[in-house]
Amino acid sequence: MPTPDPTQSASPKVFCNDPSHQSLGQELYKRSAELLEEKKHTENLLYNISEAVIAVNLNSKINIINKATEDLLKLTAEKAEGRDLDEVLVLVNESGDKIRAEDYCFKPQDITIQNLVHESDGVTQYLKLQSTTIKNPKQENECIITLTDVTREKVLEKSKDEFISITSHELRTPMTIIKSYLWMMENAKYGELNPKQREFLAKAQGGVQRMLSTINDTLNASKIDQGELRLKIEEIEIREFIERIDQDFDLKAKEKGLEFKVSIDEKCRVVYSDKGKLEEMLINLLGNSVKFTNTGNVTLKVTKNGDSFVKFEVSDTGKGIDPENLKRLFHKFGRIDSSYQTVAEAGGTGLGLYIVKNIVENMGGAVGAWSEGLGKGASFWFTLPSEYYEIPQNLRESAILTLAPVLETHISSICPM
């Protein structure tokens, strides 16, 4: 019997005929085909999704873009991949400030930025940007950016705001004329009125005033939404300013049998604000407190808030607010009433606190509200700068013109000529 040659290995033919090996090979081939199909399916989904999607690495270099991004950037994927994101995607906010990748990529939390402007070939688009950080298959951090075209919605919103603004202006003129004629009747310019006529006149005046307040609130909200809020910062003597409001609200409080109290901290001498807007805000908050308080008192307190701010706080002993509803207060149309009776009693547009919040924040301050619950009264407050350096940068140019004599006096006292 011949001796087997140890240098010769097992026949490949025998290996391939092993059923277990054949089964393993078929399974591997099948799984590879499935993975390839899944990969192609995922790439097709990403490529054809309607939103623009961009993936960038830690160096802000583009890893991948989809078809919507190609259309947005007017650039093919082959030419975009590997390039710096800021080089191919130029975005600015509505104020014209450039938004860079570092502003929204690789942040601790997901980022959403509304109303970004992108221009390409003379076409302006408004985009909503969302970004998040993920781990790619290589376990490397990757920023995924989604851009949604909101141009149509922005155009419609602008048209709506313009319509509201124009309509409100057109309504205000005839209402002002009606108010003037009612004033002449009240002051007996063309003859005395009997008691019944005076009763009807008072109701007509109240209705006209409510309509004018609604129109003014609507116009103010429209200006805020369109970024057209105009503010003129002045140095205001607090005590002198409050005295003007004090008398009017003292009378209104007494009409309801309420006590109106004013408290001003001696350290609170001046505040930097738009005088007209400050008066509007205090009238709004005090008016609300008087309206929703039937017994007790309404208090206006002015105190220091840190070294460079003044806090105006209006508190009452009125109907109070459910703490669950406090978060809704400063939103547009953020009324918390739930019955027709309450709506009819309250009146108004639900815009007052929204307007107060935006005016205060535009002047560098903050707003807030507190209540222990229904029937326990409420407190509304806002802060404004008491030092010049706390005035927002974008308002300082107009503030400098207004405060020129004041600043000159301060400088002269420090550096006498």
C-alpha positions as CSV (number, residue, x, y, z in Angstrom):
1,M,0.0,0.0,0.0
2,P,1.6,3.4,-1.0
3,T,2.5,5.8,1.8
4,P,0.5,9.2,1.6
5,D,2.6,12.3,0.8
6,P,2.3,14.6,3.8
7,T,3.1,17.7,1.7
8,Q,-0.1,17.3,-0.2
9,S,-3.1,19.2,1.3
10,A,-6.7,18.1,1.2
11,S,-8.3,18.4,-2.2
12,P,-10.2,21.8,-2.8
13,K,-12.8,19.7,-4.4
14,V,-13.5,17.9,-1.2
15,F,-13.7,21.3,0.7
16,C,-16.2,22.8,-1.7
17,N,-18.4,19.8,-1.5
18,D,-18.7,20.2,2.3
19,P,-22.4,21.0,2.8
20,S,-21.7,23.2,5.9
21,H,-19.2,25.3,4.0
22,Q,-21.6,25.7,1.1
23,S,-24.4,26.8,3.4
24,L,-22.1,29.4,5.1
25,G,-21.0,30.8,1.8
26,Q,-24.6,31.2,0.6
27,E,-25.6,32.9,3.9
28,L,-22.7,35.3,3.6
29,Y,-23.6,36.1,0.0
30,K,-27.2,36.6,0.9
31,R,-26.4,38.9,3.8
32,S,-24.0,41.0,1.8
33,A,-26.6,41.4,-0.9
34,E,-29.2,42.5,1.7
35,L,-26.7,45.0,3.3
36,L,-25.9,46.4,-0.2
37,E,-29.6,46.8,-0.9
38,E,-30.2,48.5,2.4
39,K,-27.3,50.9,1.8
40,K,-28.7,51.7,-1.7
41,H,-32.2,52.2,-0.2
42,T,-30.8,54.5,2.5
43,E,-28.8,56.5,0.0
44,N,-31.9,56.9,-2.2
45,L,-34.0,58.1,0.7
46,L,-31.4,60.6,1.7
47,Y,-30.8,61.7,-1.9
48,N,-34.4,62.2,-2.7
49,I,-35.7,63.7,0.6
50,S,-37.3,67.1,0.0
51,E,-35.2,69.0,2.7
52,A,-31.6,69.8,2.1
53,V,-29.4,67.6,4.2
54,I,-25.6,68.1,4.8
55,A,-23.2,66.0,6.9
56,V,-20.0,67.6,8.0
57,N,-17.0,66.4,10.0
58,L,-15.3,68.1,13.0
59,N,-13.3,70.3,10.7
60,S,-16.5,71.6,9.1
61,K,-15.7,69.8,5.8
62,I,-18.6,68.4,3.9
63,N,-18.9,64.6,3.9
64,I,-22.2,64.2,2.0
65,I,-25.1,66.2,0.6
66,N,-28.3,65.2,-1.0
67,K,-30.1,66.3,-4.2
68,A,-32.1,69.1,-2.4
69,T,-28.7,70.5,-1.2
70,E,-27.3,70.3,-4.8
71,D,-30.3,72.4,-6.0
72,L,-29.9,74.9,-3.2
73,L,-26.2,75.4,-3.6
74,K,-26.2,75.0,-7.4
75,L,-23.4,72.5,-6.8
76,T,-23.0,68.8,-7.5
77,A,-22.1,66.4,-4.6
78,E,-18.8,65.6,-6.2
79,K,-17.8,69.3,-6.2
80,A,-19.2,70.0,-2.7
81,E,-17.8,67.1,-0.7
82,G,-14.5,67.8,1.0
83,R,-15.0,71.6,0.9
84,D,-15.5,73.9,3.9
85,L,-19.2,74.3,4.8
86,D,-19.0,78.1,5.2
87,E,-17.4,78.4,1.8
88,V,-20.4,76.8,0.0
89,L,-23.3,77.7,2.3
90,V,-23.6,81.4,3.0
91,L,-26.3,82.2,5.5
92,V,-27.3,85.5,7.2
93,N,-30.0,86.3,9.7
94,E,-32.6,89.0,9.1
95,S,-30.3,91.6,10.6
96,G,-27.6,90.8,8.0
97,D,-25.3,89.1,10.4
98,K,-23.4,86.1,9.0
99,I,-24.2,82.7,10.5
100,R,-21.2,80.3,10.5
101,A,-20.9,76.6,11.0
102,E,-19.5,77.1,14.5
103,D,-22.8,78.8,15.5
104,Y,-24.8,75.6,15.0
105,C,-22.5,72.6,14.6
106,F,-21.4,70.2,17.3
107,K,-23.3,71.9,20.1
108,P,-24.3,70.2,23.4
109,Q,-28.0,70.2,22.3
110,D,-29.8,70.2,19.0
111,I,-30.0,73.6,17.4
112,T,-32.9,75.3,15.5
113,I,-32.5,78.7,13.8
114,Q,-35.5,80.3,12.1
115,N,-35.7,82.8,9.2
116,L,-32.1,82.5,7.8
117,V,-31.6,84.2,4.4
118,H,-29.7,82.5,1.6
119,E,-29.1,84.2,-1.8
120,S,-28.1,82.4,-5.0
121,D,-28.2,83.7,-8.6
122,G,-30.2,86.7,-7.4
123,V,-32.9,84.6,-5.8
124,T,-33.5,85.1,-2.0
125,Q,-34.7,82.1,0.0
126,Y,-35.7,81.9,3.7
127,L,-34.6,78.8,5.5
128,K,-35.1,77.1,8.8
129,L,-31.9,75.3,10.0
130,Q,-31.8,72.4,12.3
131,S,-28.6,70.6,13.4
132,T,-27.7,67.6,15.5
133,T,-24.6,65.6,16.3
134,I,-24.4,61.8,15.6
135,K,-21.8,59.1,15.5
136,N,-21.1,57.8,12.0
137,P,-20.2,54.1,11.2
138,K,-16.5,54.9,12.1
139,Q,-17.7,56.1,15.5
140,E,-16.6,59.7,14.6
141,N,-18.7,62.7,15.4
142,E,-20.6,64.1,12.5
143,C,-23.0,67.1,12.3
144,I,-26.2,66.6,10.4
145,I,-27.7,69.9,9.1
146,T,-31.3,70.0,7.7
147,L,-32.4,73.1,5.8
148,T,-36.1,73.6,5.1
149,D,-37.3,76.2,2.6
150,V,-39.8,78.5,4.3
151,T,-39.8,81.2,1.7
152,R,-43.5,80.7,0.8
153,E,-44.6,80.8,4.5
154,K,-42.4,83.9,5.0
155,V,-44.0,85.7,2.1
156,L,-47.5,84.9,3.2
157,E,-46.7,86.0,6.8
158,K,-45.3,89.3,5.5
159,S,-48.4,89.8,3.3
160,K,-50.6,89.1,6.3
161,D,-48.6,91.5,8.5
162,E,-48.8,94.2,5.9
163,F,-52.6,93.7,5.5
164,I,-53.1,94.0,9.3
165,S,-50.9,97.1,9.4
166,I,-52.7,98.9,6.6
167,T,-56.1,97.9,7.8
168,S,-55.4,99.0,11.4
169,H,-54.1,102.4,10.1
170,E,-57.2,102.9,8.0
171,L,-59.4,102.0,11.0
172,R,-57.6,104.3,13.4
173,T,-58.3,107.5,11.5
174,P,-62.2,107.3,11.5
175,M,-62.2,106.1,15.2
176,T,-60.1,109.1,16.2
177,I,-62.6,111.4,14.4
178,I,-65.5,109.7,16.2
179,K,-63.7,110.1,19.5
180,S,-63.2,113.8,18.8
181,Y,-66.9,114.3,18.1
182,L,-67.8,112.4,21.3
183,W,-65.5,114.7,23.3
184,M,-67.3,117.8,21.9
185,M,-70.6,116.3,22.9
186,E,-69.3,115.5,26.4
187,N,-68.2,119.1,26.8
188,A,-71.5,120.5,25.6
189,K,-70.0,122.3,22.7
190,Y,-73.4,122.3,20.9
191,G,-75.8,122.1,23.8
192,E,-76.3,120.3,27.1
193,L,-77.2,116.6,27.3
194,N,-79.8,115.1,29.5
195,P,-78.8,112.2,31.9
196,K,-79.9,109.4,29.5
197,Q,-77.9,111.0,26.7
198,R,-74.8,111.2,28.9
199,E,-75.2,107.5,29.8
200,F,-75.3,106.6,26.1
201,L,-72.4,108.9,25.4
202,A,-70.3,107.3,28.2
203,K,-70.9,103.8,26.7
204,A,-70.0,105.1,23.2
205,Q,-66.8,106.6,24.5
206,G,-65.9,103.3,26.2
207,G,-66.5,101.4,23.0
208,V,-64.4,103.8,20.9
209,Q,-61.5,103.6,23.5
210,R,-61.6,99.8,23.5
211,M,-61.5,99.8,19.7
212,L,-58.6,102.2,19.6
213,S,-56.7,100.1,22.2
214,T,-57.3,97.0,20.0
215,I,-56.1,98.8,16.9
216,N,-53.0,100.1,18.7
217,D,-52.1,96.7,20.1
218,T,-52.5,95.1,16.7
219,L,-50.3,97.8,15.1
220,N,-47.6,97.4,17.8
221,A,-47.6,93.5,17.5
222,S,-47.4,93.9,13.7
223,K,-44.4,96.2,14.0
224,I,-42.7,93.8,16.5
225,D,-43.3,90.8,14.1
226,Q,-41.9,92.8,11.1
227,G,-38.8,94.0,13.1
228,E,-39.9,97.6,12.8
229,L,-40.2,98.5,16.4
230,R,-38.7,101.9,16.8
231,L,-37.3,102.9,20.2
232,K,-35.9,106.2,21.4
233,I,-33.9,105.8,24.6
234,E,-33.9,108.7,27.1
235,E,-32.7,109.2,30.7
236,I,-35.9,109.4,32.7
237,E,-36.3,110.7,36.2
238,I,-38.3,107.9,37.8
239,R,-40.1,109.8,40.6
240,E,-41.2,112.6,38.3
241,F,-42.4,110.1,35.7
242,I,-44.4,108.0,38.1
243,E,-46.2,111.0,39.5
244,R,-47.8,111.6,36.1
245,I,-49.3,108.1,36.1
246,D,-50.1,108.0,39.8
247,Q,-52.9,110.5,39.7
248,D,-54.8,108.8,36.8
249,F,-54.7,105.4,38.4
250,D,-55.5,106.6,41.9
251,L,-58.8,107.9,40.5
252,K,-59.5,104.6,38.6
253,A,-58.7,102.6,41.7
254,K,-61.1,104.7,43.8
255,E,-63.9,104.2,41.3
256,K,-63.7,100.5,42.1
257,G,-63.2,101.0,45.8
258,L,-59.6,100.0,45.6
259,E,-56.5,101.4,47.3
260,F,-53.7,102.4,44.9
261,K,-50.2,102.4,46.5
262,V,-46.9,103.6,45.0
263,S,-43.5,102.7,46.5
264,I,-40.2,104.0,45.0
265,D,-36.8,103.0,46.4
266,E,-34.7,106.1,47.1
267,K,-31.8,104.5,45.2
268,C,-33.9,104.4,42.1
269,R,-33.2,107.8,40.5
270,V,-33.1,107.3,36.7
271,V,-33.9,104.7,34.1
272,Y,-32.9,104.4,30.5
273,S,-36.0,103.7,28.4
274,D,-38.3,104.9,25.6
275,K,-40.5,107.3,27.5
276,G,-43.7,106.6,25.5
277,K,-43.2,102.8,25.6
278,L,-42.5,102.9,29.4
279,E,-45.8,104.7,29.9
280,E,-47.6,102.3,27.7
281,M,-46.3,99.3,29.6
282,L,-47.1,100.6,33.0
283,I,-50.6,101.6,31.9
284,N,-51.1,98.1,30.5
285,L,-50.0,96.3,33.7
286,L,-51.8,98.7,36.0
287,G,-54.9,98.6,33.9
288,N,-54.9,94.8,34.0
289,S,-54.5,94.8,37.8
290,V,-57.4,97.3,38.3
291,K,-59.6,95.3,35.9
292,F,-59.1,91.9,37.6
293,T,-59.2,93.2,41.2
294,N,-62.5,93.8,43.0
295,T,-61.4,94.3,46.5
296,G,-58.1,95.2,48.2
297,N,-55.3,97.1,46.6
298,V,-53.1,97.6,43.5
299,T,-49.4,98.4,44.2
300,L,-46.7,99.8,41.9
301,K,-43.2,99.2,43.4
302,V,-39.9,100.5,42.0
303,T,-36.7,98.9,43.4
304,K,-33.1,98.3,42.4
305,N,-32.4,95.0,40.6
306,G,-28.6,94.5,40.9
307,D,-26.2,97.4,40.4
308,S,-27.4,98.5,36.9
309,F,-31.1,97.7,36.6
310,V,-34.4,99.0,38.0
311,K,-37.4,96.7,38.6
312,F,-40.9,97.9,38.1
313,E,-43.4,95.6,39.8
314,V,-47.2,95.8,39.7
315,S,-49.0,93.6,42.2
316,D,-52.7,93.2,43.2
317,T,-55.0,91.3,45.5
318,G,-57.3,90.3,42.6
319,K,-58.4,87.1,40.9
320,G,-54.9,85.5,40.6
321,I,-53.6,83.0,38.1
322,D,-53.3,79.3,38.2
323,P,-49.5,78.6,38.3
324,E,-49.9,76.1,35.4
325,N,-51.0,79.0,33.2
326,L,-48.1,81.4,34.0
327,K,-46.0,80.1,31.1
328,R,-48.7,81.2,28.6
329,L,-48.9,84.8,29.7
330,F,-46.3,86.5,27.5
331,H,-47.1,84.8,24.3
332,K,-49.2,86.3,21.5
333,F,-52.9,85.9,22.2
334,G,-51.8,84.2,25.4
335,R,-55.1,84.7,27.3
336,I,-55.9,82.1,29.9
337,D,-59.6,82.6,30.2
338,S,-61.8,79.6,29.5
339,S,-65.3,80.8,29.5
340,Y,-67.4,83.3,27.5
341,Q,-68.3,85.2,30.7
342,T,-64.6,85.7,31.5
343,V,-63.8,86.7,27.9
344,A,-66.6,89.2,27.9
345,E,-65.5,90.7,31.2
346,A,-61.8,90.9,30.3
347,G,-62.0,92.3,26.8
348,G,-58.8,93.1,25.1
349,T,-56.8,91.2,22.4
350,G,-54.5,89.0,24.4
351,L,-51.6,91.0,22.9
352,G,-50.8,93.4,25.8
353,L,-48.3,91.2,27.7
354,Y,-46.7,89.9,24.4
355,I,-46.0,93.6,23.5
356,V,-44.7,94.4,26.9
357,K,-42.3,91.4,26.8
358,N,-40.9,92.4,23.3
359,I,-40.5,96.1,24.2
360,V,-38.7,95.3,27.5
361,E,-36.4,92.7,25.9
362,N,-35.5,95.1,23.0
363,M,-34.4,97.6,25.6
364,G,-32.2,95.1,27.4
365,G,-34.5,94.1,30.2
366,A,-36.5,91.1,31.3
367,V,-40.1,90.3,32.3
368,G,-41.9,87.9,34.6
369,A,-45.0,87.1,36.5
370,W,-46.0,85.3,39.7
371,S,-49.2,84.2,41.5
372,E,-49.8,81.7,44.3
373,G,-53.0,80.7,42.6
374,L,-56.6,81.6,41.8
375,G,-58.1,84.2,44.2
376,K,-54.6,85.0,45.6
377,G,-53.6,88.0,43.5
378,A,-50.8,88.4,41.0
379,S,-47.6,90.2,40.4
380,F,-46.1,91.3,37.1
381,W,-42.6,92.9,36.8
382,F,-40.0,94.1,34.3
383,T,-36.5,95.4,34.5
384,L,-34.8,98.2,32.6
385,P,-31.2,99.6,32.6
386,S,-30.3,102.3,35.1
387,E,-26.8,102.5,33.7
388,Y,-25.9,103.7,30.2
389,Y,-23.6,100.8,29.5
390,E,-26.5,98.3,29.8
391,I,-28.3,99.9,26.9
392,P,-28.3,97.4,24.0
393,Q,-25.6,98.2,21.4
394,N,-28.1,98.7,18.5
395,L,-29.9,101.4,20.5
396,R,-26.9,103.4,21.7
397,E,-26.6,105.5,18.5
398,S,-30.1,107.1,19.0
399,A,-29.5,107.1,22.8
400,I,-26.3,109.1,22.4
401,L,-28.1,111.8,20.4
402,T,-30.9,112.0,23.1
403,L,-28.5,111.9,26.0
404,A,-25.8,114.2,24.6
405,P,-26.5,117.0,27.1
406,V,-26.6,114.5,30.0
407,L,-23.4,112.8,29.0
408,E,-21.7,116.1,28.5
409,T,-22.6,117.1,32.0
410,H,-21.2,113.8,33.4
411,I,-18.0,114.2,31.4
412,S,-17.6,117.8,32.5
413,S,-18.0,116.8,36.2
414,I,-15.2,114.1,35.7
415,C,-12.9,116.2,33.5
416,P,-13.5,119.9,34.1
417,M,-12.3,122.2,31.4
